Amino acid sequence: MTKQRPRGIEQYTHPAGGWDALKAVAKTLAHQQIVAQGSRTLLKANQPEGFDCPGCAWPDPKHTSSFEFCENGAKAIMWESTAKRTDAEFFAGNSVSELWTWSDHQLEDAGRLTLPLRYNAKSDHYEPIAWEDAFGIIAAELNKLASPDEAEFYTSGRASNEAAFLYQLFVRAYGTNNFPDCSNMCHEATSVGLPKSIGVGKGTVTLEDFDHADAIFSFGHNPGTNHPRMMSTLHEASRRGVPIVVFNPLRERALERFAAPQSPVEMATFSSTPIASAYHQVRVGGDLAAIKGIMKALFELDREDLMMDGPGILDRTFIRDQTVGLKDLQADVEATSWDEIVSASGLNEEAIRSAAEVYAGANNVIICYGMGITQHARGTFNVQQIANLLMLRGNLGRTGAGIAPIRGHSNVQGDRTVGITEMPSKALLDGIERAFGFRPREEKGHNAVEAVQAIIDGRSKALVCLGGNLPVAMSDHNAAFAGMRKLDLALHIATKLNRSHLLSARETLLLPCFGRTDLDTQASGPQAVTVEDSMSMVHASRGFLNPPGYLVRSEPAIIAGIAKATVGERHGIDWDGLIANYDRIRDKIEMVFPDFFDFNGRIRKPGGFRLDVAASFRRWNTPSGKAQFLLAPGLAEDPKLVARQALTLTTIRSHDQYNTTIYGLDDRYRGVFGRRDVVFVNERDLTQRGLQEGDLIDLHGLFGDDETYCVSGLTAVAYDIPQGSIAGYYPEMNPLMSLAHFDEQSGTPSYKGVPVMVTRSVGIPISET
């Protein structure tokens, strides 16, 4: 007799993509009530005269006019261009207390914001407010603070280059460098780690490099859900015989097999293409050990080849001419035993050696990685060891090879490039002084963890959010939510309602902005904005849909309005003139950042242009002038946190999700339908704890001796995940994490390496049952 599985848990046997992807998009189109308009909108996505998809930062193929279908990109577009509205009548009929009881999915599914709003604590409702009145309140609150450093200015990665540049200009004119940013929560380990290794905090490859790669390695990411357009690239590589070697704790369906919706043959025959040539299910937190294991095997292969009078496996010319530090790296790796590597990685020695052989046998290798690498207490070390691995065979700075950090938000990299940083460089300060005649402060400001901690402590009293869902996205929800409610000012610039907007401060304002699909018309006419993708390509984006309401404004216009009210004519900045024609903003960006030379000319060409990435051309902007092999002592994620019967939790996104935005309650590739209150556990780990699939469990996050971090009432799902590892949905699992559990080098929260204990939901620890 077949055992009945928990409600909503099924075995999903189809490939990723294919007809199920088309059905999901059709369902979304109907749900968002935009079937006719929606089809036309999808055809404008990622086109030379269209808008840039807000779904991910994967680059476009030369920005050609060919239509490239992507299920989750389509969901993101439909979610933004919905016909649903949250207008004055909606807010009059729903108090903030009532809205708090709604799910995150229900809040955003209510529709687009249509007018500026101010929270009235007496009525417990958001109420309409005039734009100029809103700007006046914001200015008064910011200017009454004892210091500009009592304000935090958050940025979401969906903001355009133009909006982000104006935002950082306003904040620096105001007088602080407090720039918590979504980068702090995802790829900050890349931004901090790679400059020390190769001199730049960005990837070195272009999309065309994938056409020339002989092998592709993938660490810690799930492209089928988080950047689905990458699947077309992997699909093509697999079909021409390129080995794709995957290291990931869960067997993600899109990395196993994929049916391309663009392929008439696969769609007509219900066939698919295998993606991974080898799939290594590394233990959560075991990537560092696996990478060291591959390097250890390479050193051994190199010695064996030299003993047979061969040239060796390592690229000695590249190492001699382009790098420093190999001797220390080799000593560290060779001092690490295979037993230690196998224990920490969860992989057997044969599997690691086989990956090393694939790597050694390829002339050109690209290594891609995602937040499964960066969101760890040792995330920066992880990134640097990937760079080390590439350097051993000269796989940097040549066609078909390089490092590819795969970012999520469509312009999270661009925001950083145009100045959203809490650590302003001398070049940035010099550029602002050159373009605007004043020199901003140079002191380091707050990153995301520091900003939220300052709010919790009462040291920061105002929060301005350019998009995003900061307290929900951060660790330790309970403390973060309580801190937000103590603020004097909470200001959110957004397209849709989310839970952060319901954390009312003494003054709370919600200002509606254009989305990527909306037509942006200013004094000089329709405007284009620009974005930068994961591979440093900058191109234009032009919305074309009528905005959801006549009172909705663009992000640059809202920022300029706040700046004009708050700092006025200080430093002589013409805020109205800048937003009248976005070419003027781009002229100023070019003055501050010389890499944007001829900015307006180059973005008017289809496909835009690539920013200079020095390491792509073997120019190393490091203190030594060379690429640097760097050490990562030890293997364990954090030995102090491994306690009792602890499992290591990784947070994951469902296929019906984008960051904290929940499109729906299905995660079909993992066989979950209509729910998110589940945890994926190895069956042996369940058995050892006297549990079985379907039992209700509580998770307790462990940090030091404190076990106050808890998420209750979750359903255990037996899943193919390495023993000792456990997975649950983000952001629901965030309350398990201490705000103090982060990578000390980059400040990135350890969302994917959280030690947890499991207890029955009746509250009795399993060890006592």
TITI-334631 format. One record per residue (C-alpha): residue in one letter; x, y, z. Coordinates in steps of 0.5 Angstrom, whole numbers, padded with zeros to 4 digits, always signed. Last residue first. Layout:
BEGIN
aXYZ/...
% end
This chain:
BEGIN
t+0022+0024+0047/e+0027+0028+0050/s+0032+0028+0044/i+0026+0030+0040/p+0025+0037+0044/i+0018+0037+0047/g+0014+0043+0044/v+0008+0040+0042/s+0011+0042+0035/r+0016+0037+0035/t+0023+0039+0036/v+0028+0040+0031/m+0035+0044+0032/v+0038+0049+0027/p+0045+0051+0025/v+0044+0057+0019/g+0048+0056+0013/k+0044+0059+0007/y+0041+0066+0010/s+0048+0067+0013/p+0047+0075+0013/t+0052+0078+0008/g+0057+0083+0012/s+0062+0083+0007/q+0068+0081+0011/e+0065+0078+0018/d+0060+0074+0014/f+0053+0074+0018/h+0050+0071+0024/a+0049+0078+0028/l+0042+0079+0026/s+0040+0072+0029/m+0037+0068+0024/l+0031+0063+0025/p+0026+0069+0024/n+0029+0069+0017/m+0025+0062+0015/e+0019+0065+0012/p+0023+0069+0008/y+0025+0065+0005/y+0023+0058+0004/g+0026+0052+0008/a+0032+0047+0007/i+0035+0042+0011/s+0042+0039+0011/g+0045+0034+0016/q+0044+0028+0011/p+0044+0031+0004/i+0038+0033+0000/d+0033+0028-0003/y+0027+0030+0001/a+0022+0027+0006/v+0017+0033+0008/a+0016+0035+0015/t+0011+0040+0016/l+0012+0047+0020/g+0008+0049+0026/s+0013+0053+0029/v+0019+0058+0027/c+0024+0059+0033/y+0030+0064+0035/t+0030+0064+0042/e+0035+0059+0043/d+0041+0063+0045/d+0047+0059+0047/g+0051+0062+0042/f+0047+0062+0036/l+0042+0056+0034/g+0036+0057+0030/h+0030+0053+0033/l+0025+0049+0028/d+0019+0047+0030/i+0016+0040+0027/l+0009+0038+0025/d+0010+0031+0022/g+0008+0029+0015/e+0014+0025+0013/q+0017+0021+0019/l+0020+0023+0026/g+0024+0019+0031/r+0030+0024+0031/q+0034+0019+0027/t+0028+0017+0023/l+0028+0025+0020/d+0035+0025+0019/r+0035+0019+0015/e+0029+0022+0011/n+0033+0028+0009/v+0029+0034+0011/f+0025+0039+0006/v+0021+0044+0011/v+0014+0046+0009/d+0009+0052+0011/r+0009+0054+0004/r+0003+0052+0001/g-0002+0051-0005/f+0003+0046-0009/v+0009+0043-0007/g+0013+0038-0012/r+0020+0041-0012/y+0019+0043-0019/r+0012+0045-0018/d+0013+0050-0012/d+0006+0053-0012/l+0003+0058-0007/g+0003+0064-0012/y+0007+0070-0014/i+0010+0071-0007/t+0015+0077-0008/t+0020+0077-0002/n+0026+0075-0007/y+0022+0073-0014/q+0017+0067-0012/d+0012+0062-0015/h+0018+0057-0017/s+0020+0057-0009/r+0026+0061-0006/i+0031+0057-0002/t+0033+0058+0005/t+0039+0053+0007/l+0039+0050+0014/t+0044+0046+0017/l+0042+0041+0022/a+0044+0041+0030/q+0043+0035+0034/r+0048+0038+0039/a+0051+0044+0037/v+0055+0046+0030/l+0055+0054+0032/k+0062+0054+0034/p+0065+0050+0028/d+0063+0056+0023/e+0062+0054+0016/a+0068+0049+0017/l+0073+0048+0012/g+0080+0051+0015/p+0083+0057+0013/a+0081+0061+0007/l+0087+0063+0003/l+0088+0068-0003/f+0091+0067-0009/q+0092+0074-0012/a+0091+0077-0019/k+0097+0082-0021/g+0098+0089-0020/s+0101+0088-0013/p+0096+0092-0009/t+0090+0090-0014/n+0087+0093-0020/w+0089+0087-0025/r+0089+0088-0032/r+0088+0081-0035/f+0083+0084-0040/s+0077+0081-0037/a+0080+0083-0030/a+0079+0090-0033/v+0072+0090-0033/d+0070+0096-0037/l+0063+0097-0038/r+0059+0094-0044/f+0055+0098-0049/g+0048+0099-0051/g+0045+0093-0054/p+0041+0097-0060/k+0045+0104-0060/r+0042+0110-0056/i+0045+0107-0050/r+0052+0109-0053/g+0050+0116-0055/n+0047+0118-0048/f+0053+0115-0044/d+0059+0118-0049/f+0064+0116-0043/f+0061+0112-0038/d+0067+0109-0036/p+0069+0116-0033/f+0064+0116-0027/v+0063+0123-0024/m+0062+0126-0031/e+0059+0121-0034/i+0054+0120-0029/k+0052+0128-0030/d+0051+0127-0037/r+0047+0121-0035/i+0042+0125-0031/r+0042+0131-0036/d+0040+0125-0041/y+0034+0124-0036/n+0031+0130-0039/a+0026+0134-0034/i+0029+0130-0028/l+0036+0134-0028/g+0033+0141-0029/d+0028+0140-0023/w+0033+0138-0019/d+0038+0143-0021/i+0044+0142-0016/g+0047+0149-0013/h+0050+0146-0007/r+0044+0147-0003/e+0039+0149-0007/g+0034+0146-0003/v+0036+0140+0002/t+0030+0137+0004/a+0024+0140-0001/k+0029+0139-0007/a+0031+0133-0005/i+0024+0130-0004/g+0022+0132-0010/a+0028+0130-0014/i+0027+0123-0011/i+0020+0123-0013/a+0022+0125-0020/p+0027+0120-0021/e+0023+0114-0018/s+0017+0116-0023/r+0011+0119-0021/v+0004+0116-0020/l-0002+0121-0019/y-0005+0120-0026/g-0006+0113-0024/p-0004+0106-0026/p+0001+0108-0031/n+0000+0108-0039/l+0004+0102-0042/f+0010+0104-0046/g+0016+0103-0042/r+0023+0104-0045/s+0029+0101-0042/a+0036+0103-0045/h+0043+0099-0044/v+0049+0097-0040/m+0052+0091-0041/s+0057+0089-0034/m+0056+0082-0035/s+0050+0081-0029/d+0046+0086-0033/e+0047+0094-0032/v+0040+0098-0033/t+0038+0105-0036/v+0032+0109-0036/a+0029+0112-0042/q+0024+0118-0042/p+0018+0120-0046/g+0018+0128-0047/s+0022+0134-0045/a+0018+0136-0039/q+0017+0128-0036/t+0014+0122-0039/d+0015+0115-0036/l+0011+0110-0040/d+0010+0104-0035/t+0013+0097-0036/r+0019+0098-0031/g+0015+0100-0026/f+0013+0107-0024/c+0012+0110-0017/p+0007+0110-0011/l+0009+0114-0005/l+0007+0111+0002/l+0008+0115+0008/t+0009+0113+0015/e+0010+0119+0021/r+0010+0116+0028/a+0012+0109+0025/s+0008+0104+0022/l+0010+0097+0020/l+0005+0096+0015/h+0009+0098+0009/s+0014+0093+0011/r+0009+0088+0009/n+0008+0089+0002/l+0004+0094-0002/k+0005+0095-0010/t+0009+0100-0014/a+0014+0103-0008/i+0017+0109-0005/h+0017+0107+0002/l+0018+0113+0008/a+0018+0111+0015/l+0019+0117+0020/d+0020+0117+0027/l+0022+0110+0028/k+0019+0106+0034/r+0015+0101+0029/m+0021+0099+0025/g+0025+0097+0031/a+0019+0092+0033/f+0019+0089+0026/a+0027+0088+0026/a+0027+0085+0033/n+0021+0080+0031/h+0024+0079+0024/d+0031+0076+0026/s+0034+0076+0019/m+0033+0081+0014/a+0028+0081+0008/v+0022+0082+0012/p+0025+0088+0015/l+0027+0091+0008/n+0022+0090+0003/g+0024+0093-0003/g+0023+0100-0007/l+0027+0106-0005/c+0026+0106+0002/v+0027+0112+0007/l+0028+0110+0014/a+0028+0115+0020/k+0030+0114+0027/s+0037+0111+0027/r+0040+0110+0034/g+0034+0107+0037/d+0037+0100+0038/i+0033+0096+0033/i+0034+0102+0028/a+0041+0102+0029/q+0041+0094+0028/v+0037+0095+0022/a+0042+0100+0019/e+0048+0095+0021/v+0045+0089+0018/a+0044+0093+0011/n+0050+0097+0011/h+0051+0103+0015/g+0056+0109+0013/k+0063+0109+0012/e+0066+0116+0013/e+0068+0120+0007/r+0063+0126+0007/p+0061+0129+0001/r+0065+0134-0003/f+0062+0139-0007/g+0062+0142-0014/f+0057+0138-0017/a+0061+0134-0023/r+0068+0135-0020/e+0066+0134-0013/i+0062+0128-0015/g+0067+0125-0019/d+0073+0126-0013/l+0068+0123-0008/l+0067+0117-0013/a+0074+0116-0014/k+0076+0117-0007/s+0072+0111-0006/p+0065+0111-0002/m+0064+0106+0003/e+0056+0106+0004/t+0055+0104-0003/i+0050+0106-0008/g+0054+0110-0013/v+0053+0109-0020/t+0056+0102-0020/r+0053+0100-0014/d+0046+0101-0017/g+0048+0098-0024/q+0050+0091-0020/v+0043+0091-0017/n+0040+0093-0024/s+0035+0087-0026/h+0035+0084-0019/g+0038+0077-0018/r+0046+0076-0019/i+0049+0071-0023/p+0057+0071-0021/a+0060+0069-0027/i+0068+0068-0027/g+0072+0066-0033/a+0073+0063-0039/g+0070+0062-0047/t+0075+0068-0049/r+0081+0070-0044/g+0081+0074-0038/l+0081+0069-0033/n+0081+0061-0034/g+0089+0061-0033/r+0089+0054-0031/l+0090+0055-0023/m+0087+0062-0024/l+0080+0059-0024/l+0081+0055-0018/n+0083+0061-0014/a+0077+0065-0017/i+0073+0060-0014/q+0077+0060-0007/q+0076+0068-0007/v+0068+0067-0007/n+0068+0062-0002/f+0072+0066+0003/t+0067+0072+0002/g+0062+0067+0004/r+0065+0065+0010/a+0059+0066+0014/h+0054+0064+0008/q+0050+0068+0003/t+0055+0068-0002/i+0056+0061-0005/g+0049+0059-0005/m+0047+0066-0007/g+0049+0064-0014/y+0055+0061-0018/c+0058+0061-0025/i+0065+0058-0026/i+0067+0058-0034/v+0072+0054-0036/n+0076+0054-0043/n+0081+0049-0045/a+0077+0043-0041/g+0081+0037-0039/a+0083+0039-0032/y+0076+0041-0030/v+0073+0035-0032/e+0078+0031-0028/a+0077+0036-0022/a+0070+0034-0023/s+0072+0026-0023/r+0076+0028-0017/i+0071+0031-0013/a+0066+0025-0014/e+0071+0020-0013/e+0073+0023-0006/n+0066+0022-0003/l+0061+0028-0002/g+0059+0031+0004/s+0063+0037+0003/a+0066+0037+0011/s+0067+0030+0012/v+0070+0029+0005/i+0074+0035+0005/e+0077+0033+0012/d+0078+0025+0010/w+0082+0028+0004/s+0086+0032+0008/t+0088+0039+0008/a+0095+0040+0009/e+0096+0040+0001/v+0090+0046+0000/d+0094+0050+0005/a+0101+0049+0002/q+0098+0050-0005/l+0095+0057-0003/d+0102+0059+0000/k+0106+0057-0006/l+0101+0060-0011/g+0101+0067-0008/v+0102+0072-0014/t+0099+0072-0021/q+0099+0074-0028/d+0106+0073-0031/r+0108+0066-0027/i+0101+0063-0026/f+0099+0065-0033/t+0106+0062-0036/r+0105+0056-0031/d+0098+0054-0033/l+0097+0048-0028/i+0096+0041-0031/g+0103+0039-0032/p+0108+0040-0038/g+0109+0032-0039/d+0115+0028-0037/m+0111+0023-0033/m+0113+0025-0027/l+0110+0032-0029/d+0104+0029-0031/e+0103+0026-0024/r+0105+0032-0020/d+0099+0036-0024/l+0094+0031-0023/e+0096+0031-0015/f+0095+0039-0015/l+0089+0038-0019/a+0086+0033-0014/k+0088+0038-0008/m+0084+0044-0012/i+0078+0040-0013/g+0078+0038-0006/k+0079+0046-0004/i+0073+0047-0008/a+0069+0041-0005/a+0071+0044+0002/l+0069+0051+0001/d+0062+0048-0002/g+0060+0044+0004/g+0056+0050+0008/v+0050+0045+0006/r+0052+0039+0004/v+0054+0038-0003/q+0049+0034-0008/h+0054+0033-0014/y+0050+0033-0021/a+0055+0031-0027/s+0053+0032-0034/a+0048+0037-0032/i+0043+0040-0037/p+0039+0034-0040/t+0035+0036-0046/s+0027+0035-0046/s+0022+0032-0050/f+0014+0033-0051/t+0015+0032-0058/a+0012+0038-0061/m+0015+0043-0055/e+0022+0039-0056/v+0021+0040-0063/p+0019+0047-0064/s+0024+0049-0059/q+0023+0056-0056/p+0019+0053-0050/a+0026+0050-0048/a+0025+0043-0045/f+0030+0043-0039/r+0033+0037-0035/e+0037+0036-0029/l+0039+0043-0028/a+0032+0046-0029/r+0029+0040-0024/e+0034+0043-0018/r+0037+0037-0014/l+0038+0040-0008/p+0045+0041-0004/n+0048+0044-0010/f+0055+0043-0014/v+0053+0042-0022/v+0058+0040-0027/i+0056+0042-0034/p+0060+0038-0040/v+0059+0042-0046/g+0056+0037-0052/r+0053+0042-0057/r+0046+0040-0054/s+0049+0042-0047/a+0051+0049-0049/e+0045+0050-0052/h+0041+0048-0046/l+0045+0052-0041/t+0044+0059-0045/s+0037+0058-0046/m+0037+0056-0038/m+0040+0063-0037/r+0033+0066-0039/p+0031+0063-0032/h+0034+0067-0027/n+0032+0065-0020/t+0027+0059-0022/g+0031+0055-0027/p+0037+0058-0025/n+0038+0055-0019/h+0044+0057-0015/g+0050+0054-0011/f+0056+0052-0016/s+0055+0051-0023/f+0061+0049-0027/i+0061+0050-0035/a+0066+0046-0039/d+0069+0047-0046/a+0067+0055-0046/h+0066+0058-0053/d+0059+0060-0054/f+0059+0061-0046/d+0064+0067-0048/e+0058+0070-0052/l+0054+0072-0046/t+0060+0076-0043/v+0065+0074-0038/t+0069+0077-0032/g+0064+0078-0027/k+0064+0084-0022/g+0068+0086-0016/v+0074+0088-0019/g+0081+0087-0018/i+0082+0080-0019/s+0083+0077-0012/k+0082+0083-0007/p+0077+0086-0012/l+0073+0079-0012/g+0072+0078-0004/v+0068+0085-0003/s+0063+0086-0009/t+0063+0078-0009/a+0061+0077-0002/e+0056+0083-0003/h+0053+0079-0007/c+0046+0077-0004/m+0044+0081+0003/n+0049+0087+0002/s+0047+0088-0005/c+0040+0089-0003/d+0042+0096+0000/p+0043+0099+0006/f+0046+0106+0004/n+0048+0110+0011/n+0053+0115+0007/t+0050+0121+0011/g+0050+0129+0009/y+0044+0131+0006/a+0048+0132-0001/r+0050+0125+0000/v+0043+0123+0001/f+0041+0127-0005/l+0047+0125-0010/q+0046+0117-0008/y+0038+0118-0010/l+0040+0121-0016/f+0045+0116-0018/a+0040+0110-0016/a+0034+0113-0020/e+0038+0114-0026/n+0041+0107-0026/s+0035+0104-0025/a+0032+0102-0019/r+0030+0094-0019/g+0036+0093-0014/s+0032+0096-0008/t+0036+0102-0005/y+0035+0103+0003/f+0037+0110+0006/e+0038+0110+0013/a+0037+0116+0018/e+0040+0118+0024/d+0047+0119+0021/p+0044+0126+0018/s+0045+0128+0025/a+0040+0131+0031/l+0034+0129+0026/k+0030+0135+0025/n+0032+0136+0018/l+0029+0129+0016/e+0022+0130+0019/a+0021+0137+0016/a+0023+0134+0009/i+0019+0128+0009/i+0013+0132+0012/g+0014+0137+0006/f+0015+0132+0001/a+0008+0129+0003/d+0005+0136+0003/e+0008+0137-0004/w+0005+0130-0007/a-0002+0131-0004/i-0004+0126+0001/p-0009+0120+0001/e-0011+0116+0007/y-0007+0110+0010/h-0012+0107+0015/d-0011+0106+0023/s-0016+0111+0024/k-0012+0115+0030/a-0006+0112+0027/n-0007+0116+0020/y-0002+0113+0015/r+0000+0118+0009/l-0001+0116+0002/p+0001+0118-0005/l-0004+0115-0010/t-0005+0109-0015/l-0001+0103-0012/r-0002+0097-0016/g-0005+0091-0015/a-0008+0087-0009/d-0004+0081-0011/e+0002+0085-0007/l-0002+0084+0000/q-0005+0077-0002/h+0002+0074-0003/d+0005+0077+0003/s-0001+0074+0007/w-0007+0078+0010/t-0007+0079+0017/w-0003+0085+0017/l-0008+0088+0012/e-0013+0088+0018/s-0009+0092+0022/v-0007+0097+0017/s-0015+0098+0016/n-0018+0096+0009/g-0024+0100+0006/a-0021+0107+0006/f-0015+0104+0003/f-0018+0100-0002/e-0023+0106-0004/a-0017+0111-0004/d-0014+0106-0010/t-0010+0099-0009/r-0011+0097-0017/k-0011+0091-0021/a-0010+0091-0028/t-0003+0088-0027/s+0003+0091-0031/e+0007+0089-0025/w+0005+0082-0023/m+0005+0081-0031/i+0012+0083-0032/a+0014+0079-0026/k+0010+0073-0028/a+0013+0073-0035/g+0020+0074-0032/n+0018+0067-0028/e+0016+0064-0035/c+0022+0066-0039/f+0020+0066-0047/e+0026+0069-0051/f+0023+0074-0057/s+0028+0075-0062/s+0029+0083-0063/t+0036+0083-0062/h+0039+0085-0055/k+0046+0082-0057/p+0043+0076-0053/d+0040+0079-0047/p+0044+0079-0040/w+0041+0075-0034/a+0040+0081-0029/c+0033+0078-0027/g+0025+0079-0027/p+0025+0086-0028/c+0025+0085-0036/d+0028+0091-0039/f+0023+0095-0043/g+0022+0096-0051/e+0026+0099-0056/p+0031+0094-0057/q+0027+0089-0054/n+0028+0086-0047/a+0020+0085-0046/k+0016+0088-0051/l+0013+0082-0054/l+0011+0081-0046/t+0007+0087-0046/r+0003+0085-0052/s+0001+0079-0049/g-0001+0082-0043/q-0006+0087-0046/a-0010+0082-0048/v-0010+0077-0042/i-0010+0083-0037/q-0014+0081-0031/q-0008+0079-0026/h-0011+0072-0025/a-0012+0071-0033/l-0005+0073-0035/t-0002+0069-0029/k-0006+0062-0031/a-0003+0063-0038/v+0004+0064-0035/a+0003+0058-0031/k+0000+0054-0038/l+0006+0056-0042/a+0011+0054-0036/d+0007+0047-0036/w+0008+0046-0043/g+0016+0046-0043/g+0020+0049-0038/a+0023+0044-0033/p+0022+0037-0034/h+0016+0033-0032/t+0016+0028-0026/y+0013+0032-0020/q+0012+0027-0014/e+0007+0031-0010/i+0006+0034-0004/g+0000+0039-0003/r-0003+0035+0003/p+0002+0031+0006/r+0004+0024+0003/q+0000+0018+0003/k+0004+0011+0004/t+0003+0007-0002/m+0000+0000+0000/
% end
